[in-house]
């Protein structure tokens, strides 16, 4: 399970929620706070990095390669447009991309992505558009040789369908930020169900 942050959704203080999530050991936490200035993101990322390192959980930065480089964070997650515009990922050991079609997934793989987040699979409050569904996720899993994580509206109830589609796992944002028992959520979305 990959956690994607959205501090404005948190029911408790954001860093406290990050700490509880990190303590449950998801595969990775992606810091995705797009409204912050570089300086604000740098300060928040530094605090999140300290929490993640304490729990031995990888932290990735969404989009802002300068902040990642300044903190020596070697993982970056990019929207496809930024991935296409970037010429060199050499200083990052893990590069992910968000994709919304089979074509984008193939392109991300060709450009050097190590994994993709494919979505949104189910209805989610974060997106107005109709969900793309399990057939979409299956098609992406079949089209690429890199790990695919389903994202968008994934819950413990529909997680088995995501895994049966061939996904490497789930990426969650809203539920991770609002869950009162983060360890239970991480545990339920980290099981290998086939």
DRENPA-3360 file (N, C-alpha, C; in nm, 2 decimals, always signed):
BEGIN
1 = XXXXXXXX = +0.08/-0.12/+0.00/+0.00/+0.00/+0.00/+0.09/+0.12/+0.00 ~ +0.05/+0.22/-0.08/+0.12/+0.35/-0.09/+0.02/+0.45/-0.04 ~ +0.07/+0.54/+0.05/+0.00/+0.65/+0.11/+0.03/+0.77/+0.03 ~ -0.07/+0.85/-0.01/-0.05/+0.98/-0.07/-0.11/+1.08/+0.02 ~ -0.04/+1.19/+0.05/-0.09/+1.28/+0.15/-0.18/+1.39/+0.09 ~ -0.26/+1.44/+0.18/-0.35/+1.56/+0.15/-0.38/+1.62/+0.28 ~ -0.30/+1.70/+0.33/-0.31/+1.75/+0.47/-0.44/+1.82/+0.50 ~ -0.51/+1.88/+0.40/-0.63/+1.95/+0.42/-0.75/+1.85/+0.45;
9 = XXXXXXXX = -0.73/+1.72/+0.43/-0.83/+1.62/+0.46/-0.82/+1.56/+0.60 ~ -0.71/+1.59/+0.67/-0.68/+1.53/+0.79/-0.78/+1.56/+0.90 ~ -0.82/+1.46/+0.97/-0.91/+1.48/+1.09/-0.83/+1.51/+1.21 ~ -0.70/+1.47/+1.22/-0.62/+1.50/+1.33/-0.50/+1.58/+1.28 ~ -0.41/+1.64/+1.36/-0.29/+1.71/+1.31/-0.22/+1.63/+1.20 ~ -0.18/+1.69/+1.09/-0.12/+1.62/+0.98/+0.00/+1.54/+1.02 ~ +0.10/+1.59/+1.09/+0.22/+1.52/+1.12/+0.19/+1.40/+1.21 ~ +0.09/+1.42/+1.29/+0.05/+1.31/+1.38/-0.01/+1.19/+1.29;
17 = XXXXXXXX = -0.09/+1.23/+1.19/-0.14/+1.12/+1.11/-0.03/+1.06/+1.02 ~ +0.06/+1.13/+0.98/+0.18/+1.08/+0.90/+0.25/+0.98/+0.99 ~ +0.27/+1.02/+1.12/+0.34/+0.93/+1.21/+0.27/+0.80/+1.23 ~ +0.14/+0.81/+1.25/+0.06/+0.69/+1.27/+0.06/+0.60/+1.15 ~ +0.06/+0.66/+1.03/+0.06/+0.58/+0.90/+0.20/+0.52/+0.89 ~ +0.31/+0.60/+0.91/+0.44/+0.54/+0.90/+0.47/+0.43/+1.00 ~ +0.41/+0.44/+1.12/+0.43/+0.34/+1.21/+0.37/+0.20/+1.17 ~ +0.27/+0.21/+1.08/+0.21/+0.09/+1.03/+0.28/+0.03/+0.91;
25 = XXXXXXXX = +0.39/+0.10/+0.86/+0.48/+0.05/+0.76/+0.41/+0.02/+0.62 ~ +0.35/+0.13/+0.56/+0.31/+0.12/+0.42/+0.44/+0.10/+0.33 ~ +0.42/+0.07/+0.21/+0.54/+0.05/+0.12/+0.61/+0.19/+0.10 ~ +0.53/+0.29/+0.10/+0.59/+0.43/+0.07/+0.48/+0.53/+0.11 ~ +0.53/+0.65/+0.14/+0.44/+0.77/+0.16/+0.49/+0.87/+0.05 ~ +0.39/+0.92/-0.02/+0.42/+1.02/-0.12/+0.36/+1.15/-0.07 ~ +0.45/+1.25/-0.05/+0.41/+1.38/+0.00/+0.36/+1.46/-0.12 ~ +0.23/+1.49/-0.12/+0.17/+1.55/-0.23/+0.09/+1.68/-0.18;
33 = XXXXXXXX = +0.16/+1.78/-0.16/+0.10/+1.91/-0.11/+0.12/+2.02/-0.21 ~ +0.04/+2.02/-0.31/+0.07/+2.10/-0.43/+0.05/+2.25/-0.41 ~ -0.02/+2.29/-0.30/-0.05/+2.43/-0.28/+0.06/+2.50/-0.21 ~ +0.16/+2.43/-0.16/+0.27/+2.49/-0.08/+0.37/+2.56/-0.17 ~ +0.43/+2.66/-0.12/+0.55/+2.72/-0.18/+0.67/+2.62/-0.17 ~ +0.77/+2.65/-0.24/+0.89/+2.56/-0.23/+0.94/+2.56/-0.08 ~ +0.95/+2.68/-0.02/+1.00/+2.69/+0.11/+0.91/+2.61/+0.21 ~ +0.78/+2.63/+0.20/+0.69/+2.56/+0.28/+0.69/+2.41/+0.27;
41 = XXXXXXXX = +0.70/+2.37/+0.14/+0.71/+2.22/+0.11/+0.84/+2.17/+0.17 ~ +0.95/+2.24/+0.15/+1.08/+2.20/+0.21/+1.07/+2.18/+0.36 ~ +1.01/+2.27/+0.43/+1.00/+2.26/+0.57/+0.91/+2.14/+0.61 ~ +0.80/+2.12/+0.54/+0.71/+2.01/+0.57/+0.78/+1.87/+0.53 ~ +0.84/+1.87/+0.42/+0.91/+1.75/+0.37/+1.02/+1.71/+0.47 ~ +1.09/+1.80/+0.53/+1.19/+1.77/+0.62/+1.13/+1.70/+0.75 ~ +1.02/+1.75/+0.79/+0.95/+1.69/+0.91/+0.90/+1.55/+0.87 ~ +0.84/+1.54/+0.76/+0.79/+1.41/+0.71/+0.91/+1.31/+0.69;
49 = XXXXXXXX = +1.02/+1.35/+0.64/+1.13/+1.27/+0.62/+1.18/+1.21/+0.75 ~ +1.19/+1.30/+0.85/+1.23/+1.26/+0.99/+1.14/+1.15/+1.04 ~ +1.01/+1.17/+1.02/+0.91/+1.07/+1.07/+0.93/+0.94/+0.99 ~ +0.94/+0.94/+0.86/+0.95/+0.82/+0.78/+1.08/+0.75/+0.81 ~ +1.19/+0.82/+0.83/+1.32/+0.76/+0.86/+1.31/+0.69/+0.99 ~ +1.25/+0.75/+1.09/+1.23/+0.68/+1.22/+1.16/+0.55/+1.21 ~ +1.07/+0.54/+1.11/+0.99/+0.41/+1.10/+1.04/+0.33/+0.98 ~ +1.15/+0.37/+0.92/+1.21/+0.30/+0.80/+1.11/+0.28/+0.69;
57 = XXXXXXXX = +1.04/+0.39/+0.66/+0.94/+0.39/+0.55/+0.99/+0.49/+0.44 ~ +1.00/+0.45/+0.32/+1.04/+0.54/+0.21/+0.95/+0.66/+0.20 ~ +1.00/+0.78/+0.17/+0.93/+0.90/+0.15/+0.96/+0.94/+0.00 ~ +0.86/+0.97/-0.07/+0.87/+1.03/-0.21/+0.81/+1.17/-0.21 ~ +0.86/+1.25/-0.30/+0.81/+1.38/-0.31/+0.73/+1.39/-0.44 ~ +0.61/+1.44/-0.44/+0.53/+1.46/-0.56/+0.57/+1.59/-0.64 ~ +0.62/+1.57/-0.76/+0.64/+1.68/-0.86/+0.77/+1.76/-0.83 ~ +0.79/+1.80/-0.71/+0.90/+1.90/-0.68/+1.03/+1.84/-0.67;
65 = XXXXXXXX = +1.10/+1.83/-0.78/+1.23/+1.76/-0.78/+1.34/+1.84/-0.70 ~ +1.32/+1.97/-0.70/+1.42/+2.06/-0.63/+1.42/+2.03/-0.48 ~ +1.30/+2.02/-0.43/+1.28/+2.00/-0.28/+1.34/+1.86/-0.25 ~ +1.30/+1.76/-0.34/+1.35/+1.62/-0.32/+1.51/+1.62/-0.32 ~ +1.57/+1.69/-0.41/+1.71/+1.69/-0.42/+1.78/+1.77/-0.30 ~ +1.71/+1.87/-0.26/+1.77/+1.95/-0.15/+1.77/+1.86/-0.02 ~ +1.68/+1.77/+0.00/+1.67/+1.69/+0.12/+1.73/+1.55/+0.09 ~ +1.79/+1.53/-0.02/+1.85/+1.40/-0.06/+1.75/+1.29/-0.06;
73 = XXXXXXXX = +1.63/+1.32/-0.10/+1.52/+1.22/-0.11/+1.53/+1.17/-0.25 ~ +1.56/+1.04/-0.27/+1.59/+0.98/-0.40/+1.47/+0.92/-0.47 ~ +1.35/+0.96/-0.42/+1.22/+0.91/-0.48/+1.14/+1.02/-0.52 ~ +1.09/+1.02/-0.64/+1.00/+1.13/-0.70/+0.88/+1.07/-0.77 ~ +0.77/+1.13/-0.75/+0.65/+1.09/-0.82/+0.60/+1.21/-0.91 ~ +0.57/+1.18/-1.03/+0.54/+1.29/-1.13/+0.41/+1.27/-1.20 ~ +0.34/+1.38/-1.23/+0.23/+1.37/-1.33/+0.29/+1.35/-1.47 ~ +0.22/+1.29/-1.56/+0.28/+1.26/-1.69/+0.34/+1.38/-1.76;
81 = XXXXXXXX = +0.27/+1.49/-1.76/+0.32/+1.61/-1.83/+0.46/+1.64/-1.78 ~ +0.48/+1.64/-1.65/+0.62/+1.67/-1.60/+0.72/+1.56/-1.63 ~ +0.67/+1.44/-1.63/+0.76/+1.32/-1.67/+0.81/+1.34/-1.81 ~ +0.72/+1.38/-1.90/+0.76/+1.40/-2.04/+0.86/+1.52/-2.06 ~ +0.85/+1.62/-1.97/+0.93/+1.74/-1.98/+1.07/+1.72/-1.92 ~ +1.08/+1.61/-1.84/+1.21/+1.59/-1.76/+1.31/+1.51/-1.84 ~ +1.43/+1.56/-1.85/+1.53/+1.49/-1.93/+1.61/+1.39/-1.85 ~ +1.63/+1.42/-1.73/+1.72/+1.34/-1.65/+1.67/+1.30/-1.51;
89 = XXXXXXXX = +1.65/+1.17/-1.49/+1.61/+1.13/-1.35/+1.73/+1.06/-1.28 ~ +1.85/+1.08/-1.33/+1.96/+1.00/-1.29/+1.99/+1.01/-1.14 ~ +1.95/+1.11/-1.07/+1.98/+1.12/-0.93/+1.86/+1.07/-0.84 ~ +1.76/+1.01/-0.91/+1.65/+0.95/-0.83/+1.66/+0.79/-0.85 ~ +1.65/+0.72/-0.74/+1.65/+0.58/-0.75/+1.51/+0.52/-0.78 ~ +1.41/+0.59/-0.75/+1.27/+0.55/-0.78/+1.19/+0.66/-0.84 ~ +1.13/+0.63/-0.96/+1.05/+0.73/-1.03/+0.92/+0.67/-1.06 ~ +0.81/+0.74/-1.01/+0.68/+0.70/-1.04/+0.60/+0.80/-1.12;
97 = XXXXXXXX = +0.49/+0.75/-1.18/+0.41/+0.84/-1.27/+0.26/+0.81/-1.24 ~ +0.18/+0.92/-1.25/+0.04/+0.90/-1.25/-0.01/+0.89/-1.39 ~ -0.09/+0.78/-1.42/-0.14/+0.76/-1.55/-0.29/+0.74/-1.55 ~ -0.35/+0.77/-1.67/-0.50/+0.77/-1.68/-0.54/+0.69/-1.81 ~ -0.44/+0.63/-1.87/-0.48/+0.55/-1.99/-0.36/+0.45/-2.01 ~ -0.39/+0.35/-2.10/-0.29/+0.25/-2.13/-0.18/+0.32/-2.21 ~ -0.21/+0.41/-2.29/-0.11/+0.48/-2.37/-0.01/+0.55/-2.28 ~ -0.07/+0.62/-2.18/+0.02/+0.69/-2.08/+0.11/+0.60/-2.00;
105 = XXXXXXXX = +0.05/+0.48/-1.96/+0.13/+0.38/-1.89/+0.24/+0.33/-1.97 ~ +0.22/+0.30/-2.10/+0.33/+0.26/-2.18/+0.43/+0.37/-2.20 ~ +0.39/+0.49/-2.22/+0.48/+0.60/-2.23/+0.56/+0.62/-2.10 ~ +0.50/+0.61/-1.99/+0.57/+0.63/-1.86/+0.68/+0.52/-1.85 ~ +0.65/+0.40/-1.88/+0.74/+0.29/-1.88/+0.86/+0.32/-1.97 ~ +0.83/+0.37/-2.09/+0.93/+0.40/-2.19/+1.02/+0.51/-2.15 ~ +0.97/+0.61/-2.07/+1.04/+0.72/-2.02/+1.13/+0.69/-1.90 ~ +1.11/+0.57/-1.84/+1.19/+0.53/-1.73/+1.12/+0.52/-1.60;
113 = XXXXXXXX = +0.99/+0.52/-1.59/+0.91/+0.51/-1.47/+0.94/+0.37/-1.41 ~ +0.95/+0.36/-1.28/+0.97/+0.23/-1.21/+0.84/+0.17/-1.17 ~ +0.73/+0.26/-1.16/+0.60/+0.21/-1.13/+0.50/+0.32/-1.17 ~ +0.37/+0.28/-1.18/+0.27/+0.38/-1.21/+0.15/+0.37/-1.11 ~ +0.09/+0.48/-1.09/-0.04/+0.49/-1.02/-0.14/+0.50/-1.13 ~ -0.24/+0.41/-1.14/-0.34/+0.42/-1.24/-0.47/+0.44/-1.18 ~ -0.54/+0.55/-1.23/-0.67/+0.58/-1.17/-0.74/+0.69/-1.25 ~ -0.85/+0.73/-1.20/-0.90/+0.67/-1.07/-0.99/+0.55/-1.10;
121 = XXXXXXXX = -0.98/+0.45/-1.02/-1.05/+0.32/-1.04/-1.19/+0.33/-1.00 ~ -1.22/+0.38/-0.88/-1.35/+0.39/-0.83/-1.39/+0.53/-0.81 ~ -1.52/+0.56/-0.78/-1.56/+0.69/-0.74/-1.48/+0.74/-0.62 ~ -1.44/+0.87/-0.63/-1.37/+0.93/-0.52/-1.41/+1.08/-0.51 ~ -1.42/+1.13/-0.39/-1.46/+1.27/-0.37/-1.35/+1.36/-0.42 ~ -1.23/+1.31/-0.45/-1.12/+1.40/-0.50/-1.14/+1.42/-0.65 ~ -1.22/+1.35/-0.72/-1.23/+1.36/-0.87/-1.38/+1.37/-0.91 ~ -1.41/+1.46/-1.00/-1.54/+1.48/-1.05/-1.58/+1.38/-1.16;
129 = XXXXXXXX = -1.48/+1.34/-1.23/-1.51/+1.25/-1.35/-1.55/+1.11/-1.31 ~ -1.62/+1.04/-1.40/-1.66/+0.91/-1.37/-1.54/+0.82/-1.35 ~ -1.55/+0.72/-1.26/-1.44/+0.63/-1.24/-1.41/+0.54/-1.37 ~ -1.29/+0.50/-1.38/-1.25/+0.42/-1.50/-1.27/+0.27/-1.48 ~ -1.28/+0.22/-1.36/-1.32/+0.09/-1.33/-1.21/-0.02/-1.34 ~ -1.24/-0.14/-1.30/-1.15/-0.25/-1.30/-1.10/-0.29/-1.44 ~ -1.18/-0.29/-1.54/-1.13/-0.32/-1.68/-1.02/-0.23/-1.72 ~ -1.03/-0.10/-1.68/-0.92/-0.01/-1.71/-0.79/-0.05/-1.64;
137 = XXXXXXXX = -0.80/-0.09/-1.51/-0.69/-0.13/-1.44/-0.62/-0.25/-1.49 ~ -0.71/-0.35/-1.53/-0.66/-0.47/-1.59/-0.58/-0.45/-1.72 ~ -0.63/-0.36/-1.80/-0.57/-0.33/-1.93/-0.43/-0.27/-1.90 ~ -0.42/-0.18/-1.81/-0.29/-0.12/-1.78/-0.19/-0.23/-1.72 ~ -0.24/-0.31/-1.63/-0.15/-0.41/-1.58/-0.10/-0.51/-1.69 ~ -0.18/-0.53/-1.78/-0.14/-0.62/-1.89/-0.05/-0.55/-1.99 ~ -0.05/-0.42/-2.00/+0.02/-0.34/-2.10/+0.16/-0.31/-2.06 ~ +0.20/-0.31/-1.93/+0.33/-0.28/-1.89/+0.39/-0.38/-1.80;
145 = XXXXXXXX = +0.53/-0.38/-1.79/+0.60/-0.47/-1.72/+0.65/-0.42/-1.58 ~ +0.61/-0.29/-1.55/+0.64/-0.23/-1.42/+0.52/-0.25/-1.33 ~ +0.54/-0.23/-1.20/+0.43/-0.24/-1.10/+0.33/-0.13/-1.13 ~ +0.20/-0.17/-1.11/+0.09/-0.08/-1.13/+0.01/-0.08/-1.00 ~ -0.01/+0.03/-0.95/-0.09/+0.05/-0.82/-0.22/+0.12/-0.86 ~ -0.33/+0.06/-0.82/-0.46/+0.12/-0.84/-0.48/+0.24/-0.74 ~ -0.54/+0.34/-0.79/-0.57/+0.46/-0.70/-0.71/+0.52/-0.73 ~ -0.77/+0.57/-0.63/-0.90/+0.63/-0.65/-1.01/+0.55/-0.59;
153 = XXXXXXXX = -1.06/+0.58/-0.47/-1.17/+0.52/-0.41/-1.15/+0.37/-0.37 ~ -1.03/+0.34/-0.34/-1.00/+0.20/-0.30/-1.01/+0.18/-0.15 ~ -1.09/+0.08/-0.12/-1.12/+0.05/+0.02/-1.09/-0.09/+0.05 ~ -1.09/-0.13/+0.18/-1.07/-0.27/+0.21/-1.17/-0.36/+0.14 ~ -1.29/-0.31/+0.12/-1.40/-0.39/+0.05/-1.37/-0.42/-0.09 ~ -1.32/-0.32/-0.17/-1.29/-0.34/-0.31/-1.15/-0.38/-0.34 ~ -1.06/-0.38/-0.24/-0.92/-0.41/-0.26/-0.90/-0.55/-0.33 ~ -0.97/-0.65/-0.29/-0.95/-0.78/-0.35/-0.97/-0.77/-0.51;
161 = XXXXXXXX = -1.06/-0.69/-0.55/-1.08/-0.68/-0.70/-0.96/-0.61/-0.76 ~ -0.91/-0.51/-0.70/-0.79/-0.44/-0.75/-0.67/-0.54/-0.76 ~ -0.65/-0.63/-0.66/-0.55/-0.72/-0.67/-0.57/-0.83/-0.78 ~ -0.69/-0.87/-0.79/-0.72/-0.97/-0.89/-0.70/-0.91/-1.03 ~ -0.71/-0.78/-1.05/-0.69/-0.72/-1.18/-0.54/-0.72/-1.22 ~ -0.45/-0.76/-1.13/-0.31/-0.77/-1.16/-0.23/-0.66/-1.10 ~ -0.29/-0.57/-1.02/-0.22/-0.46/-0.96/-0.12/-0.51/-0.85 ~ -0.01/-0.43/-0.83/+0.09/-0.46/-0.73/+0.04/-0.42/-0.59;
169 = XXXXXXXX = -0.06/-0.34/-0.59/-0.12/-0.29/-0.47/-0.21/-0.17/-0.49 ~ -0.24/-0.10/-0.38/-0.33/+0.01/-0.38/-0.25/+0.13/-0.34 ~ -0.29/+0.25/-0.39/-0.25/+0.38/-0.34/-0.37/+0.45/-0.29 ~ -0.36/+0.51/-0.17/-0.48/+0.57/-0.11/-0.44/+0.71/-0.06 ~ -0.54/+0.80/-0.07/-0.52/+0.93/-0.02/-0.63/+0.97/+0.09 ~ -0.75/+0.98/+0.04/-0.86/+1.03/+0.14/-0.87/+0.94/+0.26 ~ -0.88/+0.81/+0.24/-0.90/+0.72/+0.35/-0.78/+0.72/+0.45 ~ -0.66/+0.74/+0.39/-0.54/+0.74/+0.47/-0.53/+0.87/+0.56;
177 = XXXXXXXX = -0.58/+0.98/+0.50/-0.58/+1.10/+0.57/-0.69/+1.11/+0.68 ~ -0.80/+1.04/+0.66/-0.91/+1.06/+0.75/-0.93/+0.94/+0.85 ~ -0.86/+0.83/+0.82/-0.88/+0.71/+0.90/-0.83/+0.73/+1.05 ~ -0.92/+0.69/+1.14/-0.89/+0.71/+1.28/-0.80/+0.60/+1.33 ~ -0.79/+0.48/+1.26/-0.70/+0.37/+1.30/-0.61/+0.34/+1.18 ~ -0.52/+0.43/+1.15/-0.43/+0.41/+1.03/-0.37/+0.27/+1.02 ~ -0.33/+0.21/+1.13/-0.26/+0.08/+1.13/-0.35/-0.02/+1.07 ~ -0.48/-0.02/+1.11/-0.57/-0.12/+1.05/-0.59/-0.10/+0.90;
185 = XXXXXXXX = -0.60/+0.02/+0.86/-0.62/+0.05/+0.71/-0.49/+0.00/+0.64 ~ -0.37/+0.03/+0.68/-0.25/-0.02/+0.61/-0.25/-0.17/+0.61 ~ -0.28/-0.23/+0.72/-0.28/-0.38/+0.73/-0.38/-0.44/+0.63 ~ -0.50/-0.38/+0.62/-0.60/-0.44/+0.54/-0.57/-0.42/+0.39 ~ -0.50/-0.31/+0.36/-0.47/-0.28/+0.22/-0.33/-0.32/+0.18 ~ -0.27/-0.40/+0.26/-0.13/-0.46/+0.23/-0.14/-0.61/+0.21 ~ -0.25/-0.67/+0.24/-0.25/-0.81/+0.22/-0.25/-0.85/+0.08 ~ -0.18/-0.96/+0.05/-0.17/-1.02/-0.08/-0.30/-1.10/-0.10;
193 = XX = -0.39/-1.05/-0.18/-0.52/-1.12/-0.20/-0.53/-1.15/-0.35 ~ -0.54/-1.28/-0.38/-0.55/-1.32/-0.52/-0.67/-1.42/-0.54;
% end
